[in-house]
Amino acid sequence: MLQAPIPLPDGAKSPQSPDLAPGETPTVPASRGFEAMAVSQDGRWLYPILEGAKTDDADQRRRVVYEFDVRANRYTGRTWWFRVADPSFVIGDAGVLDGRRLVLIERDNAMGPQSVVKRLVVTD
């Protein structure tokens, strides 16, 4: 590690977060933090994506994309979101296609022969 983790501006924390205060309720389920992250073509921007929904989100199909400025070493405050096909689906990875579009891997949480859904989704 080159530096300490940078907390999310909206306070999203999992049960394993070192920033979770005693008695504080996590806002992201265990193992549903960042799994996917895309980087802009020039390397200036990172787009980390929550693998699952926040626990307090009324829309459990929503997945949040954050924008991080590499030069300023901070989150910009800009976010986007999209919906997965099923609330149990997670985002496994992402990549920038161009200045407006991301390609995402939407999947179920099963492994091997039990796995049913692994699909590429393009979002604008």
C-alpha positions, 0 to 999 in steps of 0.5 A, a space after each residue: 500500500 502506498 497510502 491509506 484507503 480513501 473513504 467513499 464520500 457517501 459513507 458506504 462501509 462494509 462490516 469489514 471496513 476499518 472505518 466502521 465505528 463500534 455500533 455503526 451499521 454497515 451500509 454495504 453487505 459483506 463482500 459487496 464493496 468494490 469488485 469492478 473498476 474501470 479506468 479512463 483511456 488517459 488514466 486520469 479517472 477511475 470508475 470504481 463500482 459497488 458489486 452489490 446494492 447498498 443495504 438501505 437502497 430501496 432499489 436493490 437492483 441499483 449499482 453505483 459507479 463513482 468517479 475518482 480523480 487520480 491527479 487530485 487523489 480524491 472522489 469528485 462527487 460525481 456518481 452514476 447508477 444502473 440496474 442489474 437484471 436481478 437484485 442478487 446479481 453482482 458486477 464482476 468487472 468493468 472497462 471503459 469503451 469510450 468517453 461515455 460508455 462502460 462495458 460491465 460483467 453482470 453475473 450471478 454469484 454461483 461458480 462452475 456448473 451452478 453458474 447460470 448468468 454471466 453477461 456483458 452489458 454496455 451502459 451509456 
